[in-house]
Amino acid sequence: MHQALEQSATRPRAARGIDAFGTLSVTRTVVTALDALYILIVAICNVTDHETISWSCGTSSQWIRRTSARPLDRNARQITMGTTTSERENDRLRRFYDKSAADYDLWMRHYDRWMLSDARERLCARAHGQTLEIGLGTGLNLGFYPPSVQLTGLDLSRAMLTIAAQRALDLGREVALRLGDAHALELPDSHFDTVVATLFVSSVPDERRAAAEAWRVLRPGGRLLLLDHVRSPIAPVRWAQRLLNPLMVRFAHNHLLRDPLDYLGSVGFVIEHCARSKWGIIEEVVARKDIPAPLS
Ligand SMILES: C[S@@+](CC[C@H](N)C(=O)[O-])C[C@H]1O[C@@H](n2cnc3c(N)ncnc32)[C@H](O)[C@@H]1O
C-alpha cells in the first residue's frame, strides 16, 4: 500500500500526517528482515575480502570509449585523498563501491523487489528536460526515464559508472557520464530542470551539502526527486533502525536514520509531494527549488 502526502517543509512533522503506512504480510516481513541481514552480511564479506576485483581503471575507461554512452568527463573533478573528513569519507566510500560494483545489482534485485516495488519507475517518470542523476551507481534507473530527457549521470565510483555505461549501451539510452563528487559539483548554476537521487541520501557522507549543491545546479522552479530509505516514524521500527545503524554505517556506508525532510526546507526547497511506504522506511520526495518572491 502506498500513501501520498501533500505537505510543506515548514509544517511540523506531527502535522504532516505521517502516521499510516503499508501493511506487509508475515512472509514479506520475514523476507524483508532477511534481505536487510543479507545486505549486511554481503557488506561485511566485502569489507573482509581483500582480493582485487577484476575491474581495472585502464580497461574500464578504454571500454567505456567504445560504448555509445558518452565517455566519462575527463575534466570532471579528480577525487583525491584529502585531509577533510568528507574527503576521507568520500575516499572510503569510493573504495567500497569500486569493490562492490560487481555484486551491486544482485543485492538490489532483492531490495528493489521487496522494498521499492515500482517506486523507481514512478519517480523517474517525473523527470523532464535537462536531468542530472547524482549517485547514478550502476544506472538502475536508466530504463525508467522518459526518452525526451537529456540525462547526465554522476558518481564517485568509476566501477559503478562502468556498469552504468554498459547498461546505457544495452538500453540504447544516451547519457553523459561524469566521475565527480556530489558535494562539489563541477557544473554550472541553474542549469538543470530536474535532479534525481535514489538511495543516495542514505550513503553520501554529507547529505546537506549534496542537497545544497543540487539546489545550486537546479533552475529556479526545477525539481529534486528523491527516493530512499529513511528513519521510520514508527517507534519499534525506528528502534530497530537505531540498533542496526552503527553496523550499517560501519560495514555498508549506509545511514538508516536520515530523512531529507529534516533539512530540505532550510536549503531552499519547497516540498511538493512526499509518499511513505514499508513501515515509513521508504520515502519518495518531490521538492521544488523555491523562486524568491519579487521585490515589491
Ligand atoms: C546505494 S548506491 C545507489 C546507486 C543508485 N542511485 C541506485 O539507486 O541504485 C549510492 C551511490 O552513490 C554514490 N555516491 C555516494 N557519495 C557520493 C558523492 N559524494 N558523489 C557522487 N556519488 C556518490 C556511490 O558511489 C554509489 O554509487
The ligand as an SDF file (V2000), in Angstrom:
LIG
                    3D

 27 29  0  0  0  0  0  0  0  0999 V2000
   23.4730    2.8960   -2.7150 C   0  0  0  0  0  0  0  0  0  0  0  0
   24.2220    3.4240   -4.1960 S   0  0  0  0  0  0  0  0  0  0  0  0
   22.7810    3.9410   -5.1390 C   0  0  0  0  0  0  0  0  0  0  0  0
   23.0230    3.8310   -6.6140 C   0  0  0  0  0  0  0  0  0  0  0  0
   21.7980    4.1450   -7.4960 C   0  0  0  0  0  0  0  0  0  0  0  0
   21.3820    5.5220   -7.3220 N   0  0  0  0  0  0  0  0  0  0  0  0
   20.6450    3.2270   -7.1990 C   0  0  0  0  0  0  0  0  0  0  0  0
   19.5420    3.7030   -6.9060 O   0  0  0  0  0  0  0  0  0  0  0  0
   20.8300    2.0000   -7.2910 O   0  0  0  0  0  0  0  0  0  0  0  0
   24.9220    5.0000   -3.7350 C   0  0  0  0  0  0  0  0  0  0  0  0
   25.7490    5.5820   -4.8550 C   0  0  0  0  0  0  0  0  0  0  0  0
   26.0440    6.9440   -4.5070 O   0  0  0  0  0  0  0  0  0  0  0  0
   27.3810    7.2070   -4.8820 C   0  0  0  0  0  0  0  0  0  0  0  0
   27.8770    8.3190   -4.0740 N   0  0  0  0  0  0  0  0  0  0  0  0
   27.9490    8.3950   -2.7370 C   0  0  0  0  0  0  0  0  0  0  0  0
   28.5020    9.5680   -2.3630 N   0  0  0  0  0  0  0  0  0  0  0  0
   28.7510   10.2590   -3.4950 C   0  0  0  0  0  0  0  0  0  0  0  0
   29.2930   11.5350   -3.7700 C   0  0  0  0  0  0  0  0  0  0  0  0
   29.7130   12.3430   -2.7890 N   0  0  0  0  0  0  0  0  0  0  0  0
   29.3820   11.9320   -5.0400 N   0  0  0  0  0  0  0  0  0  0  0  0
   28.9620   11.1280   -6.0480 C   0  0  0  0  0  0  0  0  0  0  0  0
   28.4490    9.9120   -5.8540 N   0  0  0  0  0  0  0  0  0  0  0  0
   28.3450    9.4660   -4.5960 C   0  0  0  0  0  0  0  0  0  0  0  0
   28.1090    5.8850   -4.6020 C   0  0  0  0  0  0  0  0  0  0  0  0
   29.3320    5.8090   -5.2970 O   0  0  0  0  0  0  0  0  0  0  0  0
   27.0790    4.8810   -5.0640 C   0  0  0  0  0  0  0  0  0  0  0  0
   27.2350    4.5590   -6.4230 O   0  0  0  0  0  0  0  0  0  0  0  0
  1  2  1  0
  2  3  1  0
  2 10  1  0
  3  4  1  0
  4  5  1  0
  5  6  1  0
  5  7  1  0
  7  8  2  0
  7  9  1  0
 10 11  1  0
 11 12  1  0
 11 26  1  0
 12 13  1  0
 13 14  1  0
 13 24  1  0
 14 15  1  0
 14 23  1  0
 15 16  2  0
 16 17  1  0
 17 18  1  0
 17 23  2  0
 18 19  1  0
 18 20  2  0
 20 21  1  0
 21 22  2  0
 22 23  1  0
 24 25  1  0
 24 26  1  0
 26 27  1  0
M  CHG  2   2   1   9  -1
M  END
$$$$
